[in-house]
Amino acid sequence: MNYSRLLLTVTLCVTFGLDLAPKIQAQNIPVTATETPPMTTKELLTQVCDFLKSQKSLSVEMDITYDNVLEKGAKVQYSGYKQVSVQKPNMLRSDTVGDQGNRSFYYDGKTITLFSPNLNVFATNEAPVNIDEMLNTIEEKLGFTIPMSNLFTSNPCTILDNIAEEPLYIGSNLVNRIETDQLLIVTDDWDGQLWISQDEPPLIKKAIVTYKNLPHAPQYTVLFSNWNFKPSFSADTFTFTPSKDDFKVKILPSSP
């Protein structure tokens, strides 16, 4: 018998056993009347939403990956980087640099503008007087959305109103080597995962949306960074000014 190998095996078993045992035991300790029960997942989400709701202005950066499903079913993943600036109740800007092209979106409380710097093409349309109504309008009448834009509305948790079951707590898991609280949200059309910071204020650090009713269930993943709730915006941040080389086109309404 190789006693060195046996000793190594025993050592590893003891080491891993000591590491896992406290965690397993801790999960089985009943909550007594003198202990404070853990926060529910809905309470945690409400804290996140209430904090975002209370902020009058903010900026955030997003590193994005998303699936494109080919005709034969294979998935191709693309990436992008997005900067979002918000001044409530009626100003929003989103700038994206991505594998499938660069684009910017401007909303100044009166108009929306889509701009493609690669093509030097822009389109402008009249818009409602606040962010909530503007987002509804571009989705219902113009046929496009701004991903994660619900986070910047007057009620970021509206999307959770039609969820039948309370979100599931997955555990304390890592995002960029930092512990976060991971939650799973299940709906009829999509499943969402959120990773929420454990420090104050509670912020979303990562999100994954799985569109389970679409062929091959493509995913949209976002890593959030550099949340800023006291940004300094210039006077022209939310207003698009075309250059002499930019060409104006029309935004066609979506089909019924």
N, C-alpha and C positions, 0 to 999 in steps of 0.2 A: 504493500500500500504506500502511496505517495503521501507522507505525513505533512509535507509542506503545503500540498494542495488541499488536504483535509483541513488544516489550520486556517488557510485562507478562506475556505468556504464557510467554516464556522464563524470566523470573524465578520465576514460580510453579512451573514444571516443575523448575527447579534446587532451589528451596526444599523442595518435597515429596520430591524425589529424595534430598536429603541427609538428610531426616528418616526415610525408609523404609529406605534402604540399610543402615545399621548393624543394624537389626532383622532384615532378611532374611539378612544375612551371619552374624549371631550364631546363627541357627537352623541354619545349615549347618556350623558349626564342629564337627568331631568331638571326642568326649571322649577325651582321652589317658589313659594309665595314671596320670599324676600328678594328674589332676583328680578331684574327688569327684563321683560321678554324682548327678543331681537326685533328690530324694525321690519315691518313687512315690505315686500317688494313694491307694492303700490305706494306705500309711504315714502320709500326711497325715490321712486320716480316722481312723486308729487313734489318732493324737495327740489329735485333737479329742475322740473318744469316751473315751479314757483320762482326759483332764482332767476332763470332765463326770462320769465315773464316780467320780472321787476326791473330788468336792465333796459335803460333808455337807448343806449348805444353799445355796440360791440364789434369786434372783428375776430376772425378765427381763420386758421389755415387747415386745409384738408388734403391728405394724401389718399388718392382713390385708386382702387382696382375694381374692374367689372368684367363680367363674362359676356362674350358674344358667341352665340350658338350658331354653328355653321349648318348648312342644309343636311349634311350627313350625320349631324348630332354631336360632332366634336366641339369642344369649347376652346375658344381663344381668349386669353385674358389681356386686357388693355389697362393702361395706367394713366393717371392725370394728377395734377396739382391745382388746387383751387384756393383762392383768397376771397373771403366774403366780408363785406362791410355793411353794417346796418345802423341806421339812425331812425328810431321809431318816432312817429307812427307811419312815415310815408317815404322813406328813402332806403334803397338797397342796391348794392353793387356786387357782382360776382365775376371774377376773372379766372379763366381756366386755361392751363397749358397742358395739353394731353397728346397721347399717341395718335389720336384721330383728329387732331387739329386744335388750334387755339381759338377762344371765343370769349366775349365779354357781354355782360348783361347789365344795363343801367335802368334804374327806376328813380325818378326825382319827384314823385308825387303827382305828376301830370301826365308823363309819357313813359313808355318803356322803349328801350333801344337794344337790339341785338346787333353785335358787331363781330365780324370775322376778320382779324388783322391779316391772316394769310391770303385772303381773297380781296381785301380792301372793299368789303361789302357790308352795308349796314341797313337795318330796317327799323322804322319807328312807328309806334302806334299809340293812340290815346289810351290812358289808363285811369282806373278809379283812384280815389284820394287816400287810400291807406293800403298797407302791405297785405292785409288779409284779403280784401276784395280784389286786389291786383293779382294775387296768386290764384284765386278762384277763376278769374277771368282768363288768364293765359292758359289755364288747363282746360276749361270748358269751351272757350270760343276759339283759341288759337292752337290748341292741341299739343302743348309742350309744358313741361314742369321744370322746376329748379330743385334738384335732389337735396334732401335734408332741409328744405325751406320751411317746413313746419316748425323747426326750432326757433325761427325768428318771428313767428306770429304772436298775436296777443294772447293766445292760449296754446302753448306748445304741446299740451297733453290731449288735445282734442282727438288726435289720432287713436288714442287708447279708449275712447268712450264706448266703442262697439266690441271691445274684447270681452268674451264670455268668461274666461278664466283668469285668475290672478297670475301675473308673470311668475315664472319659476326662477328661484335663486339657484344658480349653478355652483357658485363658490367664489372664493377669493383667489383670483387668477391674474396673471401678468399681462401688462401692455407696456412694451418697451422697458421691460425689467422692473416695472413698478406695480405693486399690488393694487388691484381694483376689484370691485364687486361686479361679477358677471351675471346678467339676467337673460332669460329666454322669454320672448313674447310670441305666442302662437295665435294666428288668425286663420280665417278660411282661405285667404288668398296668399298670404305671405307669412314667413316666420322671421322674427327679428331678434338679434342678439345685441345687447348693450353692455359695455364695460364702463363703470362709473367710478370716478376717483374716490378714494377713502378719506381724503383731507377736505378741508373747507375752502371754498364752497364745493359741493358735489357737482362735478362736471362730466359730461360724456367724453371719454377718451378714445373709444372705438365703437363702431357699429357695423353689423353685417345684416343685410336684408336678403333673404332667399325667396325668390318668386316661384313658389312650389307648384303653381298651376300653369306655369309656362313650360314649354317643352325643355326637358333636361334641367329644370330648376336652376337657372342662372343666378349668380350672386353679385351683390354690390357691396363693397367693403370700403369703409372710411376710417382713417386714423386722424383724429383731431389733435391739433397742437396750437400753442401760442394764443390761447383764449385771452382777449384783452377787453376789459369792460370800462376802460377810460381812454378810448382811442382819440386821436386828434386827426380830424378829417379836414382836408383843404376845401375851399369853396366850390371847386369843380369836381369833387370826388364822384358825385352821383349824376352828373350831367355829361352827356356825350357830345363832343364837338368834332365833327368830321374834318378831315384834312382835304385838300384840293384833289387828292388822288382817290378818295373814297367814293364809292358808287352806291346810290340809294336804290333799294328794291322794296317790294311790298311783302308784308306778312300775310300769307293766305290763310283764311279761316279753316279750321279743321272740318273734316267731313262729318255729317251727322252720324 
